[in-house]
C-alpha cells in the first residue's frame, strides 16, 4: 500500500519504541571489549551417528522448495521415502529427478490409506497444511510440515483437538532445528552459561526474489501474513530459549512499505511478547538487498542475568566466512564459537519420537504455543 510521510514516520517511531535499543544494554548490541576474545570450535554429542531406527514416509504437497530440506533430513535420519503426491506437474517432475525411484501416488488418499507409511511430510501452500495434517493424524500417521504450518486460530484449535484425540505428532520444521549455532546456544543456556534468560531479540530480514514467487506468496490469506510466516521461526526461538509455557503478545504491527503493486503483501512486521520465562522482541522483513551473499543477515541476541549471546546464523558481513557464528560474553570472558562442525540432532530424534512415542526432538505444546503467538500477533497487528 502507498504510505505518506506521516505514516512512515509513525511506523518507524513505533518500531523504535518497541525495538532493541530500549531493551538491551549498550554492550549487548556489539562485542566491544578491551580484553582478549578467545576462539573456539564447538564439538560435542551432536556429531553425526548411524540412525538407530527406520521408518517409512511419504510427501504430499511440493509448493515450497523447503520440502527438499525436510525430505533430506528424514532420509538421512532413517526414513525410507515411499511415495509422493502433488497437483503440480512441474514440482513433481523436479522432485522425481531429485529422488530417483520415488513412487508417484495417484491421489492423496492412496498415501493416507497406506498402512505401511508412518510419517507424511508437506510443504503445500501454507493455508492447506493444517487441514492436511488433521487428515493425516486421523489416518493414524504423524505429520511434519514446513512453516507456517497453521495460518488461522481456528486451524490451530482443530490441530490441538486432533493431537489430543489421536495421540499423533504434528511436527513443524522451524528454522531453529536447522541452525547449528541456535541449537548450541540452547545447550549453553541449559548449562546456565549466562544465568537466567531475560529477553530474546531477533532480526530476520529476507530477500523477496519477486520474479520467482508464485501468486499465493503475495496473498496473506494463503501464506498467513508476514508475522505468521517469517515470524514463526522467531516465536519458536523465544519459546525455546526462555522456556516459556505460557505467553502473550504485547504489541504487533505489519506494513506494506515497498510493494504498492502487490497491495495485499506485507513486507515488514514486528512483535513484542512476554512469557512466564522471559521477554521477547523480533522484527521480520523482505528488504535484504541483492548485494548480500545470503538470503538475509539473521541475528539473534539472548540477554541473561550473567551475560549475553549473539548469533549470526547466516552470514557475518565483515568477519568470518559462512554461517553458524556464536558470540558469548559471561562473567569470565568473551568468546567466539564456530558451530559449523556440529551435527543437527532433529532428524534422528524426530524419527525416534515416531518410533518411541516421545517428544525429544520437539515438544508438541511448545511448537503450537509458538504458532499461537504469531497467529495472535498477525490477527491483532496494527497497520499504518
N, C-alpha and C positions, 0 to 999 in steps of 0.2 A: 504494500500500500504506500502511496505517497505520504510524506511527512513534512510538515512545515518546521521552521527553525525552532519554534517554541516547543513543539512535540519532541523534537530531537533533544533539546536541552533538558526537558523534563525526564526523558528516559535516562540520559546519562547521569543526571543528578540522582535519580532513584537507584541506578546501578551502583553509583559510587557510594551511596549511603549504605547499601546492602553488601558492598564488596569487602575484599580482604583488608583494605587499608585500615578500616576501622576495627578490624577483628584481630589482626596479628601484630605482635610487637615488631619493631623495625628489623630486628635481627632475624626474624623468621622469613623475611622476604628475599634474602640473598645470603650467601655464605661469605661473610667478611670477618676474618679472624687474623689476629696478629701472631697466632701460633701456627704450628705445623699441621697440615691436613694429611692424615695417613690414607694410603690407598690399599684397598683390599679387593680380592676376587672371591666372590661368595661360592662356597661349596657346601654340600650337606646331603641330607637324606632325600632330597628331591631329585637325585640323579636317576636317569632312565633305568628301568628294570623290565624284565620279561613279564608280561601280563599273567596274573595268576588265574584269571577267569576268562571265559569266552562267551559271547552272546551272538545272536543273530539280530540284525537290524535292517530297517528299510528307510527310505526317504520319500516324503510326499511334499511337493512344493519347492520349486527351484527359482523363485522370483528374486532372490538376492544371492550374490556370489559368496556370501558368508557360509552358505551351505557346504562349500568345498572345505573350508577350515573345520567345520563341525564334523563332516564325514571323515576327514583325515584323522581328527582327534580320536574318534571312536574306533576307527580301523586299527590304528597303531596301539590301541589300548585293549585289544582282544575282541573287537567287533567284526563280525563277518557280514559284509554288505550283501543282502539277499536280492532286493528289488527296489525299483524307483517308479514313482508316478508323477507326471507333470502335465499340465494343459498347454505348456509352451513347447512347441516342437524345436525351436532354436535352442532353448535352455537344455532340453532333453538330449539333443544331439551333442552339445558340449559336455554334458555330464557323462554320457556313454563313452565319449572319447577319452575323458579323464580316468574313468573307472571301467576299463575294458572288461567286458563279460557280464556286467550287471544286467539282470533281467528287467525288462520294462513291463510293468503291470498294466493291464488294460483299464483298470479303474481303481479308485481309492478303496472300494470295498474288497477288492481282491487282496490287498495288503492287510486291511483291518481283520479280515476273516482267516488269515493265515496263522494258524496256532503256533507255528514254529518261530514266529517273529516276536521278540521280547521288547524291542525299542523302536520307536519311529521318530525320526529327526525331520525338522522342517525349517525352511526359510521362505514360506509362502508370503504373499502380500500381508503386511502386519495385521490388518483387521480380520484376517481369516485364520490366524494362528491359534488363538484361544479356542474358537469353536472346534477346530480340528483336534486340538489337544483333548478337549472334552470327549469327543468321539473316540479318540484313541484309548483314553483311560476307561471308557465304558466298554471297550472291547478287551479289557484285561491286559493292556500293554502300557509301558512307560513312554514318556514323551520328552523330547529335548528340542527346544525352539531357539531360533535366533531371537535377538532382542529387536524391537519391543515384542514381547510375547503376548501382551494383553493391551488393548487400546481403549477400553472403557471400564468404568467401575462396575457396570452390570456384568461384563465378561469376567471380571475379577471375582465377583460373588459366585458366579457359576463354576469357575475353576476351583475355588476353595471348597464349595459344596461337593464337587465331584471327587476331589482329592480325599476329602473326609469319608465319603461314601464308598469309594473303591479301594483306598489304600495304595493307589498308584502314584508314581512320581511325575510331577510337572516341572521339568528342569528348564532353566533359562541360561543361555550361554552369554553371560555378561563378560565384558572385556577384561575385568579383573582376573578371570580364570585363564586368560591367555597372556598375562603380563608377569614376567618373572620378577621384575622389581616390585610390583604390587604384592605378590604372594610372599616375597621375602620381607617386605615391610610388615605384613601381617604376623610373620614369625617373630620378628623383632618386638613388636608390640606385645605379643603373647608372653615373651620373656621379660617384659617390663622395662624395655630399653629406654623409654622416655617417660616413664611414670604413667599416670592416668591420662587418657586421651581427653583433651578439652574440646578441640574443634578440628574438623577437616575442611580444607578449601581445595576445590578442583577447578581447573581451567581446561576446557576441552574444545578447542577450535577444530573445524573440519573443512576440507576442500569440497566444493559443491560439484565440480565436474559436470556442468549443466548439460552439455551435449550428449552425455551418456546415460542420463537418468530417464526411467520410464515415467509415464504420466502419473501413476499413483504416488510417486515420490513427492509431487507438488501439492497433494491434497491431504490436509490434516485428518480428514475423516478416514482415509485409508492408512496413513502411517502413524496416526495418533497425535501429531503435533511435535514440535521440536523438543519440549521437555520430556514427553513420553518416550520419544525415540532416542535421541542422543543422551538425554539426562538419565536414562535408566542405568547406564554404567555408573554414573556418579552417585546416584542414590544407593546403588548396591555397595559401592565402596564406603559410603557413610555408615550404612548399617553394619558392614563387616568390621570396619576399623573401630567404631565406637562400641560395638556390641549391643546396640540398642535393640530392644524387643518391642518397644512402643515408641512411636514418633509421629510428629505432626508437621505440617508446612506453616512456616511463619510468614513468608512472603513469596510471591512468584509473579513473573511477568514475561511476556513474549512480544515479539515485534517482527515486522517485515520492513527492513530498512533499505534494502538494496535490490529488491526483486519486484518492482511495481508491475512488471509484465506477467508476474506469477502471483496474482492478488491473494490467493489463499495460503501461500507459503509463509513459513516463519523461519527467518534466518538468524534470530537471536532469542535467547531465553536465559533466565537465571532464577535461582530459588534459594531461600534460606529455610533450614529445617532445624528442629530441635527434638531430641530424643532422650530417653532415660539413661543413655550412655554418653551423651555429648551433643555438641552443636555442629552445624554444617552449613556451608555455602558452596554453590557451584554455578558456573557460567558455561553455556554451550553456544556455539555459533557456527555459521558456514562462511567465515571470512578468511580462511587460510589462503594466503597469496600463492601464486604459481611459483614464486622463487624459492619456496621452502621445499627441501628434499624429502618430505614426508606428508602424509595426509593432514597432519596437524601437530602442533607443538603442545602435546598433552602434559600437564604438570599437576601434581598433587602435593599439597602441604598437610602435614599432620602435626598439630600443636599438642604437646603433652605438658604435664606439670614439671617434668625434669629434663625437657629437651624438645627437639623437633626433628622431623624428617621431611625431606623434599624428594620427590621422584620426577625425573624427566623420562617419561616412559617411551617416547617415540624418537626423540632427537635432542641433541644438545648443540644448539646452533653455533656456539662459539667455543666449543670444547671437544670432548671425546667423540669418536665416531660411533654410529649405531644407536641403539636404544637401551632400555633397561638400566638406566643410571639411578643410583640411590645415594643420597647425601644425608648424613645424620650428625647431629650435634647433641651431646649429652653433657653431664657434669664433668666428664673426664677429658673429652677430646672432640675433635671434628674429623669425620671420616667420609671418604668416598668409597662406595662399594659397587663394584662391577658385577651385575647379576646375570649377564648373558649366558653363562655356562650352566645355570640351573635348569633342571627339567621342570616341566609343568605337571603337577600331580592330578589335575582334574580328571582327565580321561580315565586312567586306571581306577581312580577312586569312584568315579561315576558308574563304571561297569561293575565294580564290586558292590556298590549300593544296589544295583539292579538285582544282582545275584543274592545278596545277603539281606535285602530289605532294610538297609541302613541309610543314614543321611550324613555321611562323612564328606563327600565332595561338595555338597550344597545343602544347607539347612532349608527345608521347604518353607517354613514360616518366614524366615529372613528374606528369602528370594521374593516372596509375594509381598512382604512389607515394603521392600524397595520399589516394587511396581506400584503399590498403593500410593506411595508418596508422590511419584511423578504423575500418576493419574489425577490425584487431588490438586497438585500444583498446576497441571495443564488445565483442568476444568475451571479453576478459580483464578487463572492468571490475568493480570491487568494488561491491557493493550493500549499503547499511546495513540 
